[in-house]
Amino acid sequence: METIDIVGDQVASALHDLRNGMPGKVAVPGDAAYNRAREIWNSAVEARPAIFTLCETNQDVQTVVQVARKHGVPLSVRCGGHDFAGRALRHNGIVIDLTRMRHVTVEPAQRVAVVGGGATSKDVALATVPHGLVATTGNVGAVGMGGLTLGGGYSPMSAQFGMLSDNLLEATVVLADSTVVTANASENPDLFWALRGGGGNFGVVTSMSFRLHPVRELLAGVLLFPWGEAEQVLRGYASLSTALPEEMGVTSGVIPAPNGDPTVFIAPNWQGERKEGERMIGKLRNLGTPIVDQVSWMTYDVMLDRFDAAVVNGHHYHASTRWFPSLTPKVIAASIAGIDQATSPLSLIGWHHFRGAPTRVAPDATAFGLRKQHFMMDIVAVWKPAPRKEGDVHRKWVRDFSESLAPFAFPGGYPNMLSPEDRSQIPFSYGDNAPRLLALKKRYDPDGIFSSANSLPEEADSRT
Ligand SMILES: Cc1cc2nc3c(=O)[nH]c(=O)nc-3n(C[C@H](O)[C@H](O)[C@H](O)COP(=O)(O)OP(=O)(O)OC[C@H]3O[C@@H](n4cnc5c(N)ncnc54)[C@H](O)[C@@H]3O)c2cc1C
């Protein structure tokens, strides 16, 4: 990818206007703030934005949208910076960086949290836990609430409380014409529908209100099983998974053990009666011979640290995703074979089980595309920073692994984990909601100002 500093009349004019419109909140190559803002989870992303705008208010975001439109400079939006495809960084463009908008205000009596558009999962958990409340968040503290919620959002507590987007009550949005609107069930309901699964395609969300749930402590953590027991443990888990109560969430998969060997992880979280929780965790322990057992009672914010060592910022990553109706023996066998062929010992896979509360939401109630029970699988190649060419072998591993699983999967995939190159999956990733989403995209963003967001079906082929 071409690297640039500030070039071009359009960018120079935009920079001039931005420095006047939001003094002290603009960073360009060479500024320390630029380097900090450009750091995202996946350091393999080479995009070099021309300008970062460090937004603090709705008005800042409005200014950036107006300036970008006036000078025809492309935009992107950054929240937690965890999108593996790097959609937060617009090459040669302007980034609306929301990381200064991370406030979280809790209204305990109403069980509502008002969350800034740049907040992370951990920001929200740290604010709600002291009130004995939790929001549905991602599994890892650093993941942004913005990208998660707009793409749908699988949470450790989804079976009981729904996806992140199912818990969104209201959003404040700066639209493509730079107006600020509220979207909720009664105000701009079409926009509210599209925001819950349609990604960042419809505007910049500067604030979100979430429903909270009373949860004091969870019996949670990670069980690691030796690779030699992979098939037995995964088959056992697949069979247990169909009858787990909704108070129990389980994320599972394969991560490297400290000695570098792959290990199967089963990461449960139980929220309910204590003795019953111990009994249910016992069933998971008995799936094999755990080599690590870190399951204990903890608060939700502490639980969010459990995968930190496996998904550090700054490594090089590439990913793919598949949706499976269930974890059949064929899926398990193909997954074990895929890991056996891994090109890097740091690579991992994960399965998020979608069941319970989110399956009871009508398929057309929000833009999210798959309301049937399923397992969402992430395939993530992880390697130490290296020149681009050296990463190709790991990218190929992801593609081949994902292809080997395609015969057992639904045709689409989780939009947040699909890159613009995943053209065979994108057309199916919004299910029957795609036509309505595309119509709303034309209405709310007719000029494609927010085109760096998750790919919508029709747009996939024209994306650069
Ligand atoms: C370590 C890790 C753990 C993960 N765990 C989960 C998980 O448990 N559940 C799950 O569902 N997914 C998970 N994901 C995937 C996650 O959903 C996506 O990576 C998501 O894009 C992250 O959101 P972000 O705000 O951090 O992304 P960013 O990279 O900051 O943003 C990505 C894009 O989202 C849009 N966007 C973000 N915020 C806004 C906003 N406020 N307004 C408008 N548009 C916005 C923009 O288009 C932006 O370019 C995980 C990813 C990683 C790397």
The ligand as a Tripos MOL2 file, in Angstrom:
@<TRIPOS>MOLECULE
LIG
   53    58     1     0     0
SMALL
NO_CHARGES

@<TRIPOS>ATOM
      1 C1        -10.1880   -9.5320   20.6710 C.3       1 LIG1
      2 C2        -11.5460   -9.4660   20.0160 C.ar      1 LIG1
      3 C3        -12.6460   -9.9630   20.6760 C.ar      1 LIG1
      4 C4        -13.9080   -9.8990   20.0690 C.ar      1 LIG1
      5 N1        -14.9830  -10.3860   20.7500 N.ar      1 LIG1
      6 C5        -16.2060  -10.2910   20.1940 C.ar      1 LIG1
      7 C6        -17.3610  -10.7180   20.9150 C.ar      1 LIG1
      8 O1        -17.2800  -11.1920   22.0470 O.2       1 LIG1
      9 N2        -18.5680  -10.5950   20.3200 N.ar      1 LIG1
     10 C7        -18.6940  -10.0740   19.0570 C.ar      1 LIG1
     11 O2        -19.8150   -9.9600   18.5700 O.2       1 LIG1
     12 N3        -17.6200   -9.6610   18.3550 N.ar      1 LIG1
     13 C8        -16.3890   -9.7520   18.8920 C.ar      1 LIG1
     14 N4        -15.3140   -9.3120   18.1840 N.ar      1 LIG1
     15 C9        -15.5070   -8.7490   16.8270 C.3       1 LIG1
     16 C10       -16.0430   -7.3310   16.9420 C.3       1 LIG1
     17 O3        -17.4510   -7.3720   16.8750 O.3       1 LIG1
     18 C11       -15.5420   -6.4190   15.8150 C.3       1 LIG1
     19 O4        -14.1470   -6.4690   15.7670 O.3       1 LIG1
     20 C12       -16.0120   -4.9690   15.9980 C.3       1 LIG1
     21 O5        -15.8640   -4.2780   14.7880 O.3       1 LIG1
     22 C13       -15.2170   -4.2610   17.0560 C.3       1 LIG1
     23 O6        -15.7520   -2.9900   17.3110 O.3       1 LIG1
     24 P1        -14.7880   -1.7270   17.5620 P.3       1 LIG1
     25 O7        -15.6520   -0.6060   17.9120 O.co2     1 LIG1
     26 O8        -13.6960   -2.1160   18.5030 O.co2     1 LIG1
     27 O9        -14.1880   -1.5820   16.0980 O.3       1 LIG1
     28 P2        -13.5020   -0.3620   15.3240 P.3       1 LIG1
     29 O10       -12.3610   -0.9900   14.5970 O.co2     1 LIG1
     30 O11       -13.2300    0.8020   16.1800 O.co2     1 LIG1
     31 O12       -14.6430    0.0310   14.3050 O.3       1 LIG1
     32 C14       -15.0090   -0.8230   13.2660 C.3       1 LIG1
     33 C15       -16.1030   -0.1760   12.4620 C.3       1 LIG1
     34 O13       -17.3310   -0.1780   13.1990 O.3       1 LIG1
     35 C16       -18.0610    1.0090   12.9230 C.3       1 LIG1
     36 N5        -18.2020    1.7800   14.1570 N.ar      1 LIG1
     37 C17       -17.6240    1.5620   15.3550 C.ar      1 LIG1
     38 N6        -18.0870    2.4430   16.2640 N.ar      1 LIG1
     39 C18       -18.9450    3.2480   15.6190 C.ar      1 LIG1
     40 C19       -19.7520    4.3500   16.0240 C.ar      1 LIG1
     41 N7        -19.7590    4.7790   17.2930 N.pl3     1 LIG1
     42 N8        -20.5330    4.9560   15.0870 N.ar      1 LIG1
     43 C20       -20.5460    4.5150   13.8160 C.ar      1 LIG1
     44 N9        -19.8040    3.4760   13.3780 N.ar      1 LIG1
     45 C21       -19.0220    2.8440   14.2750 C.ar      1 LIG1
     46 C22       -17.2910    1.7590   11.8870 C.3       1 LIG1
     47 O14       -17.7200    1.3780   10.6070 O.3       1 LIG1
     48 C23       -15.8870    1.2720   12.1480 C.3       1 LIG1
     49 O15       -15.0080    1.4410   11.0840 O.3       1 LIG1
     50 C24       -14.0460   -9.3490   18.7740 C.ar      1 LIG1
     51 C25       -12.9260   -8.8530   18.1040 C.ar      1 LIG1
     52 C26       -11.6890   -8.9110   18.7260 C.ar      1 LIG1
     53 C27       -10.5010   -8.3910   17.9810 C.3       1 LIG1
@<TRIPOS>BOND
     1     1     2 1
     2     2     3 ar
     3     2    52 ar
     4     3     4 ar
     5     4     5 ar
     6     4    50 ar
     7     5     6 ar
     8     6     7 ar
     9     6    13 1
    10     7     8 2
    11     7     9 ar
    12     9    10 ar
    13    10    11 2
    14    10    12 ar
    15    12    13 ar
    16    13    14 ar
    17    14    15 1
    18    14    50 ar
    19    15    16 1
    20    16    17 1
    21    16    18 1
    22    18    19 1
    23    18    20 1
    24    20    21 1
    25    20    22 1
    26    22    23 1
    27    23    24 1
    28    24    25 2
    29    24    26 1
    30    24    27 1
    31    27    28 1
    32    28    29 2
    33    28    30 1
    34    28    31 1
    35    31    32 1
    36    32    33 1
    37    33    34 1
    38    33    48 1
    39    34    35 1
    40    35    36 1
    41    35    46 1
    42    36    37 ar
    43    36    45 ar
    44    37    38 ar
    45    38    39 ar
    46    39    40 ar
    47    39    45 ar
    48    40    41 1
    49    40    42 ar
    50    42    43 ar
    51    43    44 ar
    52    44    45 ar
    53    46    47 1
    54    46    48 1
    55    48    49 1
    56    50    51 ar
    57    51    52 ar
    58    52    53 1
@<TRIPOS>SUBSTRUCTURE
     1 LIG1         1 GROUP 0 **** ****
